């Protein structure tokens, strides 16, 4: 019996199988983003690798910042190479495979293995970060301007489906089998790598690259990419709305990545057990998944800009609420309300931001521009992570330091809201379509993904 088309999110798309494969990579990547970066490995470094929890927290800050710095430095260059030679698919698969293997290898890191933990994690995070850029660069190709928000949100929703499955599996492993101590997490690192590798298979089988190379294959790869980047810099005025959005994204992403990297440590500071933290993350993932699915239906109708503004307001409210609850020692139930608000904010802002970049990006420059997005993403992440870590450690007592750091994140989101008001969505869309027309690239539903 065929699956009812009205319940199948891919039925309306001409390239539904490719969108599914694209979304499956998003789902697979959650094993690193959620289990490694957000929940398990951060606590493992703090409690097991470091000699003391304070040393471990400082080590985790350095590891997170270093990996994001490498992604920031390499993203534009790798994106320009991928566009110039039409290597986006190959580079997506290679970076994903390397990231999956290194994720599994985190299991060999033991107590006191500071250098090993640093090296393996940073390289794994670098591979995963570059892979996210290459994945995003397919968005303008597998969608049209009429459904780019829908396609982006479908992929984002699939990532939260993956997050829910991973949280359930982690809860069974840690609670049902009594593996609650951070020292017991190592088998889950191996599982995370295998999950990532298996989830990549649909993209390997079905995702295709149709946009021709942006430049000739002759000459030095690096030199050709550098020339393309110089050309892009000269054209910055043409893509001023995209540049303006990158500045806005930089500001509010200072807060987003700090929350990702310190969520488990924030929870630990609130006195959460591992079970509490998994339930907290589960509430966030459910709310985020439902919001992503709702955003898929509404974003293309109400516009990317309005969607981003709405979810930035949720982020400000969530951070103010979290700071207030911690400062006033609010009852436990209040934190579950906050987790739902964080999920709403998280589920909508990520997909809307990616859709905005895709909408403002001509198809033949997608890997390069998504590489710039990756650079902005990671650079803001570095500053956000370092700022949060520094403030939370410097201000005493520790509880007050964490409250002040969370209030700082609320300010980042508020400034992003104000800057977003100055982005002209229609002008950005028009520039991207004009650039595609010059290259003879048409946004035709029958040749894309459907309307």
Rosetta blueprint (number, residue, H / E / L):
1 X L
2 X L
3 X L
4 X L
5 X H
6 X H
7 X H
8 X L
9 X L
10 X L
11 X L
12 X L
13 X L
14 X L
15 X L
16 X H
17 X H
18 X H
19 X H
20 X H
21 X H
22 X H
23 X H
24 X H
25 X H
26 X H
27 X H
28 X H
29 X H
30 X H
31 X H
32 X H
33 X H
34 X H
35 X H
36 X H
37 X H
38 X H
39 X H
40 X H
41 X H
42 X H
43 X H
44 X H
45 X H
46 X H
47 X H
48 X H
49 X H
50 X L
51 X L
52 X L
53 X H
54 X H
55 X H
56 X H
57 X H
58 X H
59 X H
60 X H
61 X H
62 X H
63 X H
64 X H
65 X H
66 X H
67 X H
68 X H
69 X H
70 X H
71 X H
72 X H
73 X H
74 X H
75 X H
76 X H
77 X H
78 X H
79 X H
80 X H
81 X H
82 X H
83 X H
84 X H
85 X H
86 X L
87 X L
88 X H
89 X H
90 X H
91 X H
92 X H
93 X H
94 X H
95 X H
96 X H
97 X H
98 X H
99 X H
100 X H
101 X H
102 X H
103 X H
104 X H
105 X H
106 X H
107 X H
108 X H
109 X L
110 X L
111 X L
112 X L
113 X L
114 X H
115 X H
116 X H
117 X H
118 X H
119 X H
120 X H
121 X H
122 X H
123 X H
124 X H
125 X H
126 X H
127 X H
128 X H
129 X H
130 X H
131 X H
132 X H
133 X H
134 X H
135 X H
136 X H
137 X L
138 X L
139 X H
140 X H
141 X H
142 X H
143 X L
144 X L
145 X L
146 X L
147 X L
148 X H
149 X H
150 X H
151 X H
152 X H
153 X H
154 X H
155 X H
156 X H
157 X H
158 X H
159 X H
160 X H
161 X H
162 X H
163 X H
164 X H
165 X H
166 X H
167 X H
168 X H
169 X H
170 X H
171 X H
172 X H
173 X H
174 X H
175 X H
176 X H
177 X L
178 X L
179 X L
180 X L
181 X L
182 X H
183 X H
184 X H
185 X L
186 X H
187 X H
188 X H
189 X H
190 X H
191 X H
192 X H
193 X H
194 X H
195 X H
196 X H
197 X H
198 X H
199 X H
200 X L
201 X H
202 X H
203 X H
204 X H
205 X H
206 X H
207 X L
208 X L
209 X L
210 X L
211 X L
212 X L
213 X L
214 X L
215 X L
216 X L
217 X L
218 X L
219 X L
220 X L
221 X H
222 X H
223 X H
224 X H
225 X H
226 X H
227 X H
228 X H
229 X H
230 X H
231 X H
232 X H
233 X H
234 X H
235 X L
236 X L
237 X L
238 X L
239 X L
240 X H
241 X H
242 X H
243 X H
244 X H
245 X H
246 X H
247 X H
248 X H
249 X H
250 X H
251 X H
252 X H
253 X H
254 X H
255 X H
256 X H
257 X H
258 X H
259 X H
260 X H
261 X H
262 X H
263 X H
264 X H
265 X H
266 X H
267 X H
268 X H
269 X H
270 X L
271 X L
272 X L
273 X L
274 X H
275 X H
276 X H
277 X H
278 X H
279 X H
280 X H
281 X H
282 X H
283 X H
284 X H
285 X H
286 X H
287 X H
288 X H
289 X H
290 X H
291 X H
292 X H
293 X H
294 X H
295 X H
296 X H
297 X H
298 X H
299 X H
300 X H
301 X H
302 X H
303 X L
304 X H
305 X H
306 X H
307 X H
308 X H
309 X H
310 X H
311 X H
312 X H
313 X H
314 X H
315 X H
316 X H
317 X H
318 X H
319 X H
320 X H
321 X H
322 X H
323 X H
324 X H
325 X H
326 X H
327 X H
328 X L
329 X L
330 X L
331 X L
332 X H
333 X H
334 X H
335 X H
336 X H
337 X H
338 X H
339 X H
340 X H
341 X H
342 X H
343 X H
344 X H
345 X H
346 X H
347 X H
348 X H
349 X H
350 X H
351 X H
352 X H
353 X H
354 X H
355 X H
356 X H
357 X H
358 X H
359 X H
360 X L
361 X L
362 X L
363 X H
364 X H
365 X H
366 X H
367 X H
368 X H
369 X H
370 X H
371 X H
372 X H
373 X H
374 X H
375 X H
376 X H
377 X H
378 X H
379 X H
380 X H
381 X H
382 X H
383 X H
384 X H
385 X H
386 X H
387 X H
388 X H
389 X H
390 X H
391 X H
392 X H
393 X H
394 X H
395 X L
396 X L
397 X L
398 X H
399 X H
400 X H
401 X H
402 X H
403 X H
404 X H
405 X H
406 X H
407 X H
408 X H
409 X H
410 X H
411 X H
412 X H
413 X H
414 X H
415 X H
416 X H
417 X H
418 X H
419 X H
420 X H
421 X L
422 X L
423 X L
424 X L
425 X H
426 X H
427 X H
428 X H
429 X H
430 X H
431 X H
432 X H
433 X H
434 X H
435 X H
436 X H
437 X H
438 X H
439 X L
440 X L
441 X L
442 X L
443 X L
444 X L
445 X H
446 X H
447 X H
448 X L
449 X L
450 X L
451 X L
